């Protein structure tokens, strides 16, 4: 990923454009996101790391960047990400390894 920060800004920009075009659906989706990532027995950081792992297995670069940034914001460490990426590779094989490498690169580039 050339520049994860720029790509994150682009992802957020596209999501904002969709929000402006379809507020009702996107507000409902945002409510799901807020509810799903709220701290509980599992921390918000672990929930976001899980989202990264799912994004890796699905091959969604935008999702990887978005959730890697959120995981980092919630205090996830690089080592925690690497452990979660190992599980993702286990579950998705070669393609997962390629996207896991992208996730690690994005995490390292994000502030």
N, C-alpha and C positions, 0 to 999 in steps of 0.2 A: 504494500500500500504506500503509494508515493508520499502522501501527507495525510495522516489520519485526522488531524485537526480540521483541515479543509474539507475532507470527506464527511466528517461529522457535521460541519456547518451546512454542507449540501444536503445531507439527509434531513436535518432539522428544517431546512428551507423547504424541501419538498413536502414534508409532513405539514408544515404551516400552510402551504398552498392548498393542500387537500383539506385541512381544517377550515380554511376560509371558504372553500367551495362546498363543503358538506359538514357544517358545524354539528348537527344533531348526531350523526354517526360518530364523528371524531370525538365529541364530548363523551359519548357513551364508551368509546374505546379507551379514552383517557381514564375514565372512572374504573375500568377493569384494570388498567395498568397500575393506578394508584392503590387499589385494593389488593392486587396480587403481590405488590412489592413492599407493602407496609411491613414494618418490623413485627415479628411475633416470636414464635419458638425458633424460627429460622430467621437469621438476620437479613436485612435488605441486600447486603453485599453478597451473601450466599445465593439469594434468589436471583440476583443479576448475573452471577457467575453461571448459574444454571441456565439462564436465558442465553448466555454466550455459548454454552455447550450445545444447546438446542439449535442456535443459529449456525454453528459450525456444522452440525450434522445435516442441516437443511441446505447449507451452501448459500446463505444469505449474507453477503458482505455488508450491506447497509445495517442489517440487524446486528452483526458482529460488532461493528464500530459503535453503534448506538448503545448496546448493552455493555461493551467493554468500558466505555466512558462512564456509564452509570455505575458499574461495579467499582471502578476506581474511585468515583465520587463518594461511594458508600464505604470506602476504606478497604476494599479487597486488595490483597497483596499480589505481587507477581507470582510468588510461589503458590498461592492458592489458585490463581488462574491456571498455572501450569498443571496442577493436579487435576483440575476440572477438565482441562483440555485432553489429558491422558484418557479420561473416561470417554470423552467425545470421540477420540480416535478409535478407542476400543469398539465403540458402537457403530462407527461409520467408515472404518477402514481407510483406504488410500485417499479418497476425496476428503475425508475428515481430517487427515493429516495435513493436506494442502491448506484447508480453511483454518485449521488450528494454528498453523504457522502465521497466517494472516492475522488471526486474532491476537497472537502474542506480539506481532509487529505493531499492530494498532495500539495495544495497551502500552507498549513501551514509548510510543510517540505522543500519546495523549498526556496533557498536564495533570 
